[in-house]
Amino acid sequence: MKLGHLFYAAPLKLFKEIANSNGEVIYAALAGRTVNVSYAYTSKIVREFEKLGLIKSIREWGKIRIKLKITPYGEQVWEHLNFIMGRLENGD
């Protein structure tokens, strides 16, 4: 599966890079930010975010817009995302 990119038009300091096994870099927004997820990447990541209760709204027009719920536990969101990325890379 070709992973897409999470991105948000904001200063880079708001992002954390997560490299996958293909050497691509995934840009993930901090909790409370809105991110665009490329279509090729949406089905699994959206399902995982839904399971974690992080999806606030989704719009499907070319790109899916996900607004993560604002949480005081920003680091916990990173842990979840790292866990999800690891599972996707291993084909789970």
C-alpha positions as CSV (number, residue, x, y, z in Angstrom):
1,M,0.0,0.0,0.0
2,K,1.3,3.4,-1.0
3,L,1.0,5.7,2.0
4,G,-0.1,9.3,1.4
5,H,0.9,12.4,3.3
6,L,-0.8,14.1,6.2
7,F,-0.3,17.8,5.9
8,Y,-1.6,21.2,7.1
9,A,-0.8,24.7,5.8
10,A,0.8,25.9,9.0
11,P,4.4,26.6,10.2
12,L,6.5,23.5,10.1
13,K,7.2,23.7,13.9
14,L,3.6,22.5,14.3
15,F,4.5,19.2,12.6
16,K,6.3,16.1,13.5
17,E,7.8,13.9,10.8
18,I,7.3,10.2,10.8
19,A,9.3,8.2,8.2
20,N,7.8,5.0,6.9
21,S,9.6,2.0,5.6
22,N,9.5,3.3,2.0
23,G,11.5,6.4,3.1
24,E,8.5,8.7,2.6
25,V,7.8,11.3,5.3
26,I,4.4,11.6,6.8
27,Y,3.6,15.0,8.2
28,A,1.2,14.8,11.1
29,A,-0.6,17.8,12.6
30,L,-0.8,18.3,16.4
31,A,-4.0,17.7,18.2
32,G,-6.7,20.2,17.4
33,R,-5.3,21.1,14.0
34,T,-7.0,20.2,10.7
35,V,-5.2,17.8,8.4
36,N,-5.7,16.8,4.8
37,V,-5.1,13.1,4.1
38,S,-4.4,11.9,0.5
39,Y,-7.1,9.6,-0.8
40,A,-4.9,6.6,-1.2
41,Y,-4.2,6.7,2.5
42,T,-7.6,7.4,4.0
43,S,-9.5,4.1,4.5
44,K,-7.2,2.5,7.1
45,I,-6.1,5.7,8.8
46,V,-9.6,7.0,9.1
47,R,-10.8,3.8,10.6
48,E,-8.0,3.8,13.1
49,F,-8.7,7.4,14.1
50,E,-12.4,6.6,14.5
51,K,-11.6,3.7,16.8
52,L,-9.5,6.1,18.9
53,G,-12.3,8.7,19.0
54,L,-10.1,11.3,17.4
55,I,-12.3,12.1,14.4
56,K,-14.3,15.3,14.7
57,S,-15.5,15.8,11.1
58,I,-14.8,14.3,7.7
59,R,-15.5,15.9,4.3
60,E,-15.1,13.9,1.2
61,W,-14.4,16.1,-1.8
62,G,-11.1,15.0,-3.4
63,K,-9.4,15.1,0.0
64,I,-10.7,14.0,3.3
65,R,-10.5,16.7,6.0
66,I,-10.0,15.4,9.5
67,K,-10.2,17.7,12.5
68,L,-8.7,15.9,15.4
69,K,-10.5,16.5,18.7
70,I,-8.7,19.0,20.9
71,T,-7.1,17.2,23.8
72,P,-4.7,18.2,26.5
73,Y,-2.8,15.0,25.8
74,G,-1.1,16.0,22.5
75,E,1.7,13.4,23.2
76,Q,-0.9,10.7,23.5
77,V,-2.0,11.5,19.9
78,W,1.5,11.1,18.7
79,E,1.8,7.7,20.4
80,H,-1.4,6.6,18.8
81,L,-0.2,7.8,15.4
82,N,3.1,6.1,15.7
83,F,1.3,2.9,16.7
84,I,-1.0,3.2,13.7
85,M,1.8,3.9,11.3
86,G,3.7,0.8,12.5
87,R,0.7,-1.4,12.0
88,L,0.0,0.0,8.5
89,E,3.7,-0.6,7.5
90,N,3.5,-4.2,8.7
91,G,0.3,-4.8,6.7
92,D,-2.0,-5.2,9.7
